[in-house]
């Protein structure tokens, strides 16, 4: 039962950030922090950011990106207890590679086919074995990657629509120390995975040659990580089946871009993400279950 409650630490690092969706895919739109990403890109990144805007491309385009994400994460100990100690866990960040692939293909003068493949979200923490929060988490890795094939159709010279079908694979790994068993180094390890399919709808409209609008809706994903809790060095080292439900929020985003001149443009993106759906995370074991309050809010 101690392990069931420990998973509450999984989302601690994101509760005041911006949800779990990432906004960094290594493509050129990162140069302006994603602003205007839905209102028409002149590269293959449109296959992800707004499939309806693929109609702006005059020819087939392929783009592959790569990079390194280096994070530094530190924990400040404000209060503690004798059992927990006061170790701050050191730097829980690290260096991980990243990469994405984008492709847009022209079917005819009305239809475009696109595909994106790469990461959609990810989170990782790796504290040392003696840190004060080891009974909640020592190591956490959440990765969601996959592909989104898409189609766009040019309804008029100024208006187009798009649809995408993202297919995502998620994996969750987590290590946690067990309270009351620190002398023999007892540890629980959770390992689970799941695949989910969603729906992406988009629209693109050219108000004028210099002004463009984009809109996109992404459905929610409900990941169910069915895996094993492997309890090491504790009461015979049992291995238990465990289920964890983690939703990734639906969202609606819109962009406007305006070219003031050949060398100066303005871009704005606004949106809503339904993270209040994650009011709790359900952890189910063979003989018990727990609802862990998260109290996330929409953003």
Secondary structure by P-SEA (a helix, b strand, c coil): ccccccccccccccccccccccccccccccccccccccccccccccccccccccccccbbbbbbbbbbbbbbbbbbbccccccccccccccccccccccbbbbbbbccccbbbbcccccccbbbbbbcccccccccccbbbbbbbbccccccccccccbbbbbbbbbbbbbbbbbbbbccccccbbbbbbbccccccbbbbbccccccccbbbbbbbbbbbbbbbcccccccccccbbbbbbbbbbbbbbbccccccccccccbbbbbbbbccccccccbbbbbcccbbbbbbcccccc
